[in-house]
Amino acid sequence: MSINDKPAPAATPDPWHSLTQFTPARIALGRAGMSLPTRACLEFSLAHAWARDAVNIPLDFSSVAQHIQALGFPTLALQTQAENQRMYLQRPDLGRLLNASAMDCLRQSPSRTVDAVVVVADGLSSTAIAHHAEPLLALLLPELLALGYRLPPVCLVKHGRVAVGDAIAEHFAARLCIVLIGERPGLSSPDSLGIYFTYQAKSGLSTDADRNCISNIHSHGLSYGQALKKLLFLVKEAETLQFSGVNLKDETTDAALDDRQPSNFLLD
């Protein structure tokens, strides 16, 4: 190369770069020689660190409880038989069972007739619950009351899996079980929240096939309003058909939910 030649750029751009506006996926990262550009490598490492933190940093349940109580709804603190985070990750079965102290707490709670229980569990992303539980509940709980549903305190479950809601719903003899839980974090969504809905949940009997899942609730995914409309549709249909799960289909559409979602560029 002569002294008048311009040096090659540090990173070669990717011709697909314009497609990145349609997806948070890691595409069109470019290259630097035979490797990824330093920026892309650092962003990947940062996203991986956020995902690990979402799993490993404990959820501040007292803060979550304060925010829910500020909405005017009481809470009940419970824990599963998973005594710590390591046990929770290694023994998923223990995350589905309440410990003796939690069962005593339920038995000592005032007896009342309820229609639906709302459970909040940390799951695999404490970040998801910290970011999204309170604003979603601020929409959901008043809506359930407006529909005439009688609710017990919101149950906050430490080290909880989805099925832990079955025992809580069974204790209160509630028809509807709604579980908000942190989903397994991805490299583009470390704070994704999921909602699991079960009609007539029974501890030890209800399976994943008996549930409906509304997933991917976060700032770049499903909005709170969209998630709420999907859930209320499922609740209404389950009350009519008297079942939930794989046989209960979500027939809502993005167009019916709101116009926030961009159109599919492949179909334009």
ChimeraX commands (.cxc) that place a marker at each C-alpha (Angstrom):
marker #1 position 0.00,0.00,0.00 radius 0.5
marker #1 position 1.40,3.37,-1.03 radius 0.5
marker #1 position 1.46,6.42,1.17 radius 0.5
marker #1 position -1.43,7.91,-0.82 radius 0.5
marker #1 position -3.71,4.89,-0.39 radius 0.5
marker #1 position -6.55,5.27,2.10 radius 0.5
marker #1 position -6.50,2.72,4.96 radius 0.5
marker #1 position -9.27,0.14,5.03 radius 0.5
marker #1 position -12.08,0.92,7.46 radius 0.5
marker #1 position -11.72,-0.66,10.90 radius 0.5
marker #1 position -15.03,-2.51,10.49 radius 0.5
marker #1 position -16.65,-3.60,7.26 radius 0.5
marker #1 position -20.37,-2.74,7.27 radius 0.5
marker #1 position -22.94,-5.41,6.50 radius 0.5
marker #1 position -25.28,-4.90,3.51 radius 0.5
marker #1 position -28.19,-6.15,5.63 radius 0.5
marker #1 position -27.78,-3.33,8.14 radius 0.5
marker #1 position -31.06,-1.67,7.09 radius 0.5
marker #1 position -32.94,-4.76,8.32 radius 0.5
marker #1 position -31.89,-4.16,11.93 radius 0.5
marker #1 position -34.74,-1.65,12.28 radius 0.5
marker #1 position -37.19,-4.58,12.19 radius 0.5
marker #1 position -35.67,-6.83,14.84 radius 0.5
marker #1 position -33.61,-6.69,18.04 radius 0.5
marker #1 position -31.88,-9.90,16.92 radius 0.5
marker #1 position -28.14,-9.73,16.34 radius 0.5
marker #1 position -27.95,-9.50,12.57 radius 0.5
marker #1 position -25.77,-7.42,10.22 radius 0.5
marker #1 position -23.06,-6.89,12.83 radius 0.5
marker #1 position -20.35,-6.24,10.27 radius 0.5
marker #1 position -16.85,-7.61,10.58 radius 0.5
marker #1 position -13.32,-6.53,11.36 radius 0.5
marker #1 position -11.05,-8.75,9.33 radius 0.5
marker #1 position -12.19,-12.30,10.12 radius 0.5
marker #1 position -13.81,-11.32,13.43 radius 0.5
marker #1 position -16.73,-9.34,14.78 radius 0.5
marker #1 position -16.19,-5.63,15.44 radius 0.5
marker #1 position -15.18,-4.78,19.00 radius 0.5
marker #1 position -18.43,-2.89,19.58 radius 0.5
marker #1 position -20.52,-5.96,18.69 radius 0.5
marker #1 position -18.44,-8.15,21.00 radius 0.5
marker #1 position -18.78,-5.73,23.89 radius 0.5
marker #1 position -22.55,-5.37,23.36 radius 0.5
marker #1 position -22.89,-9.16,23.38 radius 0.5
marker #1 position -20.92,-9.40,26.64 radius 0.5
marker #1 position -23.07,-6.68,28.20 radius 0.5
marker #1 position -26.31,-8.41,27.16 radius 0.5
marker #1 position -25.01,-11.70,28.57 radius 0.5
marker #1 position -24.20,-9.97,31.85 radius 0.5
marker #1 position -27.70,-8.47,32.02 radius 0.5
marker #1 position -29.23,-11.91,31.43 radius 0.5
marker #1 position -27.10,-13.46,34.18 radius 0.5
marker #1 position -28.01,-10.65,36.56 radius 0.5
marker #1 position -31.72,-11.16,35.83 radius 0.5
marker #1 position -31.41,-14.76,37.02 radius 0.5
marker #1 position -29.03,-14.28,39.93 radius 0.5
marker #1 position -29.88,-10.93,41.54 radius 0.5
marker #1 position -32.58,-11.49,44.20 radius 0.5
marker #1 position -35.89,-9.71,43.78 radius 0.5
marker #1 position -36.67,-7.04,46.36 radius 0.5
marker #1 position -40.06,-8.44,47.39 radius 0.5
marker #1 position -40.60,-5.74,50.01 radius 0.5
marker #1 position -40.39,-3.06,47.31 radius 0.5
marker #1 position -42.79,-4.99,45.07 radius 0.5
marker #1 position -45.21,-5.37,47.99 radius 0.5
marker #1 position -45.04,-1.64,48.78 radius 0.5
marker #1 position -45.83,-0.70,45.18 radius 0.5
marker #1 position -48.81,-3.08,45.05 radius 0.5
marker #1 position -50.11,-1.90,48.42 radius 0.5
marker #1 position -49.81,1.68,47.18 radius 0.5
marker #1 position -52.32,0.70,44.49 radius 0.5
marker #1 position -54.74,-0.21,47.30 radius 0.5
marker #1 position -54.33,-3.99,47.22 radius 0.5
marker #1 position -53.03,-6.13,50.12 radius 0.5
marker #1 position -50.27,-8.68,49.58 radius 0.5
marker #1 position -49.25,-11.99,51.10 radius 0.5
marker #1 position -45.57,-13.07,51.20 radius 0.5
marker #1 position -44.93,-16.76,50.56 radius 0.5
marker #1 position -41.97,-18.97,49.70 radius 0.5
marker #1 position -41.51,-22.32,48.02 radius 0.5
marker #1 position -39.51,-25.30,49.22 radius 0.5
marker #1 position -36.52,-24.03,47.24 radius 0.5
marker #1 position -34.53,-22.52,50.08 radius 0.5
marker #1 position -32.10,-20.53,47.94 radius 0.5
marker #1 position -31.41,-19.57,44.33 radius 0.5
marker #1 position -29.04,-22.48,43.68 radius 0.5
marker #1 position -31.64,-24.97,44.87 radius 0.5
marker #1 position -34.29,-23.20,42.83 radius 0.5
marker #1 position -32.25,-23.59,39.64 radius 0.5
marker #1 position -31.21,-27.17,40.31 radius 0.5
marker #1 position -34.54,-28.46,41.66 radius 0.5
marker #1 position -37.44,-27.10,39.59 radius 0.5
marker #1 position -39.83,-29.43,41.44 radius 0.5
marker #1 position -39.24,-27.57,44.73 radius 0.5
marker #1 position -40.18,-24.29,43.10 radius 0.5
marker #1 position -43.66,-25.71,42.46 radius 0.5
marker #1 position -44.33,-26.49,46.14 radius 0.5
marker #1 position -44.97,-24.05,48.98 radius 0.5
marker #1 position -42.94,-24.57,52.13 radius 0.5
marker #1 position -44.50,-25.32,55.52 radius 0.5
marker #1 position -44.37,-21.68,56.62 radius 0.5
marker #1 position -46.22,-20.56,53.49 radius 0.5
marker #1 position -48.90,-23.20,53.97 radius 0.5
marker #1 position -49.38,-22.07,57.57 radius 0.5
marker #1 position -49.64,-18.47,56.36 radius 0.5
marker #1 position -52.38,-19.45,53.93 radius 0.5
marker #1 position -54.28,-21.39,56.58 radius 0.5
marker #1 position -54.12,-18.42,58.94 radius 0.5
marker #1 position -55.35,-15.95,56.34 radius 0.5
marker #1 position -58.99,-14.86,56.78 radius 0.5
marker #1 position -61.48,-17.23,55.20 radius 0.5
marker #1 position -63.27,-15.64,52.28 radius 0.5
marker #1 position -65.03,-16.54,49.07 radius 0.5
marker #1 position -62.93,-15.59,46.05 radius 0.5
marker #1 position -63.19,-16.03,42.31 radius 0.5
marker #1 position -59.62,-15.45,41.16 radius 0.5
marker #1 position -56.14,-15.43,42.63 radius 0.5
marker #1 position -53.26,-13.33,41.33 radius 0.5
marker #1 position -49.78,-14.69,42.04 radius 0.5
marker #1 position -46.48,-12.90,41.41 radius 0.5
marker #1 position -43.37,-15.13,41.33 radius 0.5
marker #1 position -39.79,-14.10,40.66 radius 0.5
marker #1 position -39.18,-17.04,38.32 radius 0.5
marker #1 position -36.04,-16.79,36.19 radius 0.5
marker #1 position -35.94,-13.01,35.91 radius 0.5
marker #1 position -36.16,-10.78,38.96 radius 0.5
marker #1 position -35.66,-7.86,36.57 radius 0.5
marker #1 position -38.92,-8.67,34.79 radius 0.5
marker #1 position -40.93,-8.51,38.01 radius 0.5
marker #1 position -39.16,-5.38,39.23 radius 0.5
marker #1 position -39.85,-3.58,35.94 radius 0.5
marker #1 position -43.28,-4.82,34.90 radius 0.5
marker #1 position -45.32,-6.39,37.72 radius 0.5
marker #1 position -46.58,-3.18,39.33 radius 0.5
marker #1 position -47.62,-1.34,36.13 radius 0.5
marker #1 position -49.33,-4.45,34.78 radius 0.5
marker #1 position -51.17,-5.09,38.05 radius 0.5
marker #1 position -52.24,-1.43,38.08 radius 0.5
marker #1 position -54.27,-2.27,34.96 radius 0.5
marker #1 position -55.25,-5.85,35.76 radius 0.5
marker #1 position -56.51,-5.69,39.36 radius 0.5
marker #1 position -59.01,-2.83,38.89 radius 0.5
marker #1 position -60.27,-4.54,35.73 radius 0.5
marker #1 position -60.91,-7.80,37.59 radius 0.5
marker #1 position -62.77,-5.92,40.33 radius 0.5
marker #1 position -64.83,-4.07,37.74 radius 0.5
marker #1 position -65.85,-7.43,36.28 radius 0.5
marker #1 position -67.11,-8.48,39.70 radius 0.5
marker #1 position -64.32,-10.88,40.63 radius 0.5
marker #1 position -63.59,-11.27,44.34 radius 0.5
marker #1 position -59.86,-11.34,45.04 radius 0.5
marker #1 position -57.71,-12.40,48.00 radius 0.5
marker #1 position -54.43,-10.60,48.69 radius 0.5
marker #1 position -51.92,-10.68,45.84 radius 0.5
marker #1 position -49.58,-13.58,46.64 radius 0.5
marker #1 position -45.87,-12.83,46.24 radius 0.5
marker #1 position -43.92,-16.09,45.95 radius 0.5
marker #1 position -40.16,-16.26,46.36 radius 0.5
marker #1 position -38.36,-18.87,44.23 radius 0.5
marker #1 position -41.62,-19.75,42.52 radius 0.5
marker #1 position -42.38,-21.75,39.38 radius 0.5
marker #1 position -45.62,-21.48,37.43 radius 0.5
marker #1 position -47.31,-24.47,39.06 radius 0.5
marker #1 position -47.00,-22.97,42.55 radius 0.5
marker #1 position -50.13,-21.01,41.74 radius 0.5
marker #1 position -52.18,-24.22,41.66 radius 0.5
marker #1 position -51.93,-24.82,45.41 radius 0.5
marker #1 position -52.79,-21.18,46.13 radius 0.5
marker #1 position -55.85,-21.25,43.86 radius 0.5
marker #1 position -56.92,-24.55,45.39 radius 0.5
marker #1 position -56.59,-23.19,48.93 radius 0.5
marker #1 position -58.86,-20.24,48.13 radius 0.5
marker #1 position -61.19,-22.41,46.00 radius 0.5
marker #1 position -60.75,-19.89,43.18 radius 0.5
marker #1 position -61.90,-20.66,39.65 radius 0.5
marker #1 position -59.19,-18.55,38.04 radius 0.5
marker #1 position -55.46,-18.65,38.69 radius 0.5
marker #1 position -53.32,-15.89,37.18 radius 0.5
marker #1 position -49.55,-16.13,37.64 radius 0.5
marker #1 position -47.16,-13.34,36.70 radius 0.5
marker #1 position -43.62,-14.67,36.48 radius 0.5
marker #1 position -40.20,-13.66,35.22 radius 0.5
marker #1 position -39.35,-15.55,32.04 radius 0.5
marker #1 position -36.03,-17.10,31.15 radius 0.5
marker #1 position -33.94,-14.08,30.02 radius 0.5
marker #1 position -32.69,-13.82,26.48 radius 0.5
marker #1 position -29.81,-11.75,25.16 radius 0.5
marker #1 position -32.24,-9.19,23.74 radius 0.5
marker #1 position -34.85,-9.32,26.52 radius 0.5
marker #1 position -33.51,-9.90,30.05 radius 0.5
marker #1 position -36.72,-8.50,31.60 radius 0.5
marker #1 position -39.44,-10.44,29.80 radius 0.5
marker #1 position -42.58,-11.12,31.86 radius 0.5
marker #1 position -45.01,-13.99,31.33 radius 0.5
marker #1 position -48.62,-14.51,32.42 radius 0.5
marker #1 position -49.95,-18.03,32.96 radius 0.5
marker #1 position -53.69,-18.51,33.27 radius 0.5
marker #1 position -55.36,-21.70,34.55 radius 0.5
marker #1 position -59.05,-22.41,35.00 radius 0.5
marker #1 position -59.95,-24.56,38.03 radius 0.5
marker #1 position -56.29,-25.19,38.90 radius 0.5
marker #1 position -55.63,-28.28,41.02 radius 0.5
marker #1 position -52.35,-28.87,42.81 radius 0.5
marker #1 position -50.61,-31.96,41.47 radius 0.5
marker #1 position -53.24,-32.46,38.77 radius 0.5
marker #1 position -53.06,-29.39,36.52 radius 0.5
marker #1 position -50.38,-29.64,33.84 radius 0.5
marker #1 position -48.85,-27.21,31.38 radius 0.5
marker #1 position -51.45,-28.37,28.86 radius 0.5
marker #1 position -54.13,-26.91,31.15 radius 0.5
marker #1 position -52.63,-23.42,31.05 radius 0.5
marker #1 position -52.60,-20.51,28.64 radius 0.5
marker #1 position -49.43,-18.47,28.37 radius 0.5
marker #1 position -49.04,-14.84,27.39 radius 0.5
marker #1 position -45.31,-14.25,27.05 radius 0.5
marker #1 position -42.79,-11.68,25.88 radius 0.5
marker #1 position -44.20,-8.75,27.88 radius 0.5
marker #1 position -41.53,-6.05,27.93 radius 0.5
marker #1 position -40.69,-2.69,26.41 radius 0.5
marker #1 position -39.78,-4.14,23.00 radius 0.5
marker #1 position -42.38,-6.91,23.03 radius 0.5
marker #1 position -46.02,-7.14,24.08 radius 0.5
marker #1 position -47.33,-3.99,25.77 radius 0.5
marker #1 position -49.25,-4.05,29.06 radius 0.5
marker #1 position -52.45,-3.12,27.23 radius 0.5
marker #1 position -52.02,-5.90,24.70 radius 0.5
marker #1 position -51.29,-8.47,27.40 radius 0.5
marker #1 position -54.31,-7.36,29.44 radius 0.5
marker #1 position -56.67,-7.66,26.47 radius 0.5
marker #1 position -55.38,-11.11,25.65 radius 0.5
marker #1 position -55.79,-12.23,29.27 radius 0.5
marker #1 position -59.31,-10.83,29.60 radius 0.5
marker #1 position -60.30,-12.57,26.37 radius 0.5
marker #1 position -59.02,-15.88,27.76 radius 0.5
marker #1 position -60.77,-15.31,31.08 radius 0.5
marker #1 position -64.09,-14.61,29.36 radius 0.5
marker #1 position -63.79,-17.66,27.10 radius 0.5
marker #1 position -62.71,-19.92,29.97 radius 0.5
marker #1 position -65.71,-18.87,32.03 radius 0.5
marker #1 position -67.97,-19.76,29.12 radius 0.5
marker #1 position -66.29,-23.02,28.13 radius 0.5
marker #1 position -65.14,-23.97,31.64 radius 0.5
marker #1 position -61.64,-24.95,30.64 radius 0.5
marker #1 position -58.29,-23.41,29.78 radius 0.5
marker #1 position -55.14,-24.66,28.12 radius 0.5
marker #1 position -54.36,-26.01,24.67 radius 0.5
marker #1 position -58.04,-26.29,23.75 radius 0.5
marker #1 position -58.66,-22.61,24.53 radius 0.5
marker #1 position -57.33,-20.54,21.64 radius 0.5
marker #1 position -56.32,-16.92,21.82 radius 0.5
marker #1 position -58.29,-15.40,18.96 radius 0.5
marker #1 position -57.25,-11.81,19.56 radius 0.5
marker #1 position -55.17,-10.12,16.88 radius 0.5
marker #1 position -52.57,-7.38,17.00 radius 0.5
marker #1 position -54.91,-5.11,15.01 radius 0.5
marker #1 position -57.64,-5.62,17.59 radius 0.5
marker #1 position -55.28,-4.93,20.46 radius 0.5
marker #1 position -53.75,-1.64,19.37 radius 0.5
marker #1 position -51.82,-0.08,16.53 radius 0.5
marker #1 position -48.48,0.12,18.31 radius 0.5
marker #1 position -46.97,-2.85,16.48 radius 0.5
marker #1 position -45.27,-1.96,13.17 radius 0.5
marker #1 position -46.47,-3.77,10.09 radius 0.5
marker #1 position -44.56,-6.76,8.80 radius 0.5
marker #1 position -42.18,-5.37,6.19 radius 0.5
marker #1 position -42.19,-8.72,4.36 radius 0.5
marker #1 position -45.91,-8.30,3.64 radius 0.5
marker #1 position -45.86,-4.62,2.63 radius 0.5
marker link #1:1,2 radius 0.2
marker link #1:2,3 radius 0.2
marker link #1:3,4 radius 0.2
marker link #1:4,5 radius 0.2
marker link #1:5,6 radius 0.2
marker link #1:6,7 radius 0.2
marker link #1:7,8 radius 0.2
marker link #1:8,9 radius 0.2
marker link #1:9,10 radius 0.2
marker link #1:10,11 radius 0.2
marker link #1:11,12 radius 0.2
marker link #1:12,13 radius 0.2
marker link #1:13,14 radius 0.2
marker link #1:14,15 radius 0.2
marker link #1:15,16 radius 0.2
marker link #1:16,17 radius 0.2
marker link #1:17,18 radius 0.2
marker link #1:18,19 radius 0.2
marker link #1:19,20 radius 0.2
marker link #1:20,21 radius 0.2
marker link #1:21,22 radius 0.2
marker link #1:22,23 radius 0.2
marker link #1:23,24 radius 0.2
marker link #1:24,25 radius 0.2
marker link #1:25,26 radius 0.2
marker link #1:26,27 radius 0.2
marker link #1:27,28 radius 0.2
marker link #1:28,29 radius 0.2
marker link #1:29,30 radius 0.2
marker link #1:30,31 radius 0.2
marker link #1:31,32 radius 0.2
marker link #1:32,33 radius 0.2
marker link #1:33,34 radius 0.2
marker link #1:34,35 radius 0.2
marker link #1:35,36 radius 0.2
marker link #1:36,37 radius 0.2
marker link #1:37,38 radius 0.2
marker link #1:38,39 radius 0.2
marker link #1:39,40 radius 0.2
marker link #1:40,41 radius 0.2
marker link #1:41,42 radius 0.2
marker link #1:42,43 radius 0.2
marker link #1:43,44 radius 0.2
marker link #1:44,45 radius 0.2
marker link #1:45,46 radius 0.2
marker link #1:46,47 radius 0.2
marker link #1:47,48 radius 0.2
marker link #1:48,49 radius 0.2
marker link #1:49,50 radius 0.2
marker link #1:50,51 radius 0.2
marker link #1:51,52 radius 0.2
marker link #1:52,53 radius 0.2
marker link #1:53,54 radius 0.2
marker link #1:54,55 radius 0.2
marker link #1:55,56 radius 0.2
marker link #1:56,57 radius 0.2
marker link #1:57,58 radius 0.2
marker link #1:58,59 radius 0.2
marker link #1:59,60 radius 0.2
marker link #1:60,61 radius 0.2
marker link #1:61,62 radius 0.2
marker link #1:62,63 radius 0.2
marker link #1:63,64 radius 0.2
marker link #1:64,65 radius 0.2
marker link #1:65,66 radius 0.2
marker link #1:66,67 radius 0.2
marker link #1:67,68 radius 0.2
marker link #1:68,69 radius 0.2
marker link #1:69,70 radius 0.2
marker link #1:70,71 radius 0.2
marker link #1:71,72 radius 0.2
marker link #1:72,73 radius 0.2
marker link #1:73,74 radius 0.2
marker link #1:74,75 radius 0.2
marker link #1:75,76 radius 0.2
marker link #1:76,77 radius 0.2
marker link #1:77,78 radius 0.2
marker link #1:78,79 radius 0.2
marker link #1:79,80 radius 0.2
marker link #1:80,81 radius 0.2
marker link #1:81,82 radius 0.2
marker link #1:82,83 radius 0.2
marker link #1:83,84 radius 0.2
marker link #1:84,85 radius 0.2
marker link #1:85,86 radius 0.2
marker link #1:86,87 radius 0.2
marker link #1:87,88 radius 0.2
marker link #1:88,89 radius 0.2
marker link #1:89,90 radius 0.2
marker link #1:90,91 radius 0.2
marker link #1:91,92 radius 0.2
marker link #1:92,93 radius 0.2
marker link #1:93,94 radius 0.2
marker link #1:94,95 radius 0.2
marker link #1:95,96 radius 0.2
marker link #1:96,97 radius 0.2
marker link #1:97,98 radius 0.2
marker link #1:98,99 radius 0.2
marker link #1:99,100 radius 0.2
marker link #1:100,101 radius 0.2
marker link #1:101,102 radius 0.2
marker link #1:102,103 radius 0.2
marker link #1:103,104 radius 0.2
marker link #1:104,105 radius 0.2
marker link #1:105,106 radius 0.2
marker link #1:106,107 radius 0.2
marker link #1:107,108 radius 0.2
marker link #1:108,109 radius 0.2
marker link #1:109,110 radius 0.2
marker link #1:110,111 radius 0.2
marker link #1:111,112 radius 0.2
marker link #1:112,113 radius 0.2
marker link #1:113,114 radius 0.2
marker link #1:114,115 radius 0.2
marker link #1:115,116 radius 0.2
marker link #1:116,117 radius 0.2
marker link #1:117,118 radius 0.2
marker link #1:118,119 radius 0.2
marker link #1:119,120 radius 0.2
marker link #1:120,121 radius 0.2
marker link #1:121,122 radius 0.2
marker link #1:122,123 radius 0.2
marker link #1:123,124 radius 0.2
marker link #1:124,125 radius 0.2
marker link #1:125,126 radius 0.2
marker link #1:126,127 radius 0.2
marker link #1:127,128 radius 0.2
marker link #1:128,129 radius 0.2
marker link #1:129,130 radius 0.2
marker link #1:130,131 radius 0.2
marker link #1:131,132 radius 0.2
marker link #1:132,133 radius 0.2
marker link #1:133,134 radius 0.2
marker link #1:134,135 radius 0.2
marker link #1:135,136 radius 0.2
marker link #1:136,137 radius 0.2
marker link #1:137,138 radius 0.2
marker link #1:138,139 radius 0.2
marker link #1:139,140 radius 0.2
marker link #1:140,141 radius 0.2
marker link #1:141,142 radius 0.2
marker link #1:142,143 radius 0.2
marker link #1:143,144 radius 0.2
marker link #1:144,145 radius 0.2
marker link #1:145,146 radius 0.2
marker link #1:146,147 radius 0.2
marker link #1:147,148 radius 0.2
marker link #1:148,149 radius 0.2
marker link #1:149,150 radius 0.2
marker link #1:150,151 radius 0.2
marker link #1:151,152 radius 0.2
marker link #1:152,153 radius 0.2
marker link #1:153,154 radius 0.2
marker link #1:154,155 radius 0.2
marker link #1:155,156 radius 0.2
marker link #1:156,157 radius 0.2
marker link #1:157,158 radius 0.2
marker link #1:158,159 radius 0.2
marker link #1:159,160 radius 0.2
marker link #1:160,161 radius 0.2
marker link #1:161,162 radius 0.2
marker link #1:162,163 radius 0.2
marker link #1:163,164 radius 0.2
marker link #1:164,165 radius 0.2
marker link #1:165,166 radius 0.2
marker link #1:166,167 radius 0.2
marker link #1:167,168 radius 0.2
marker link #1:168,169 radius 0.2
marker link #1:169,170 radius 0.2
marker link #1:170,171 radius 0.2
marker link #1:171,172 radius 0.2
marker link #1:172,173 radius 0.2
marker link #1:173,174 radius 0.2
marker link #1:174,175 radius 0.2
marker link #1:175,176 radius 0.2
marker link #1:176,177 radius 0.2
marker link #1:177,178 radius 0.2
marker link #1:178,179 radius 0.2
marker link #1:179,180 radius 0.2
marker link #1:180,181 radius 0.2
marker link #1:181,182 radius 0.2
marker link #1:182,183 radius 0.2
marker link #1:183,184 radius 0.2
marker link #1:184,185 radius 0.2
marker link #1:185,186 radius 0.2
marker link #1:186,187 radius 0.2
marker link #1:187,188 radius 0.2
marker link #1:188,189 radius 0.2
marker link #1:189,190 radius 0.2
marker link #1:190,191 radius 0.2
marker link #1:191,192 radius 0.2
marker link #1:192,193 radius 0.2
marker link #1:193,194 radius 0.2
marker link #1:194,195 radius 0.2
marker link #1:195,196 radius 0.2
marker link #1:196,197 radius 0.2
marker link #1:197,198 radius 0.2
marker link #1:198,199 radius 0.2
marker link #1:199,200 radius 0.2
marker link #1:200,201 radius 0.2
marker link #1:201,202 radius 0.2
marker link #1:202,203 radius 0.2
marker link #1:203,204 radius 0.2
marker link #1:204,205 radius 0.2
marker link #1:205,206 radius 0.2
marker link #1:206,207 radius 0.2
marker link #1:207,208 radius 0.2
marker link #1:208,209 radius 0.2
marker link #1:209,210 radius 0.2
marker link #1:210,211 radius 0.2
marker link #1:211,212 radius 0.2
marker link #1:212,213 radius 0.2
marker link #1:213,214 radius 0.2
marker link #1:214,215 radius 0.2
marker link #1:215,216 radius 0.2
marker link #1:216,217 radius 0.2
marker link #1:217,218 radius 0.2
marker link #1:218,219 radius 0.2
marker link #1:219,220 radius 0.2
marker link #1:220,221 radius 0.2
marker link #1:221,222 radius 0.2
marker link #1:222,223 radius 0.2
marker link #1:223,224 radius 0.2
marker link #1:224,225 radius 0.2
marker link #1:225,226 radius 0.2
marker link #1:226,227 radius 0.2
marker link #1:227,228 radius 0.2
marker link #1:228,229 radius 0.2
marker link #1:229,230 radius 0.2
marker link #1:230,231 radius 0.2
marker link #1:231,232 radius 0.2
marker link #1:232,233 radius 0.2
marker link #1:233,234 radius 0.2
marker link #1:234,235 radius 0.2
marker link #1:235,236 radius 0.2
marker link #1:236,237 radius 0.2
marker link #1:237,238 radius 0.2
marker link #1:238,239 radius 0.2
marker link #1:239,240 radius 0.2
marker link #1:240,241 radius 0.2
marker link #1:241,242 radius 0.2
marker link #1:242,243 radius 0.2
marker link #1:243,244 radius 0.2
marker link #1:244,245 radius 0.2
marker link #1:245,246 radius 0.2
marker link #1:246,247 radius 0.2
marker link #1:247,248 radius 0.2
marker link #1:248,249 radius 0.2
marker link #1:249,250 radius 0.2
marker link #1:250,251 radius 0.2
marker link #1:251,252 radius 0.2
marker link #1:252,253 radius 0.2
marker link #1:253,254 radius 0.2
marker link #1:254,255 radius 0.2
marker link #1:255,256 radius 0.2
marker link #1:256,257 radius 0.2
marker link #1:257,258 radius 0.2
marker link #1:258,259 radius 0.2
marker link #1:259,260 radius 0.2
marker link #1:260,261 radius 0.2
marker link #1:261,262 radius 0.2
marker link #1:262,263 radius 0.2
marker link #1:263,264 radius 0.2
marker link #1:264,265 radius 0.2
marker link #1:265,266 radius 0.2
marker link #1:266,267 radius 0.2
marker link #1:267,268 radius 0.2
view
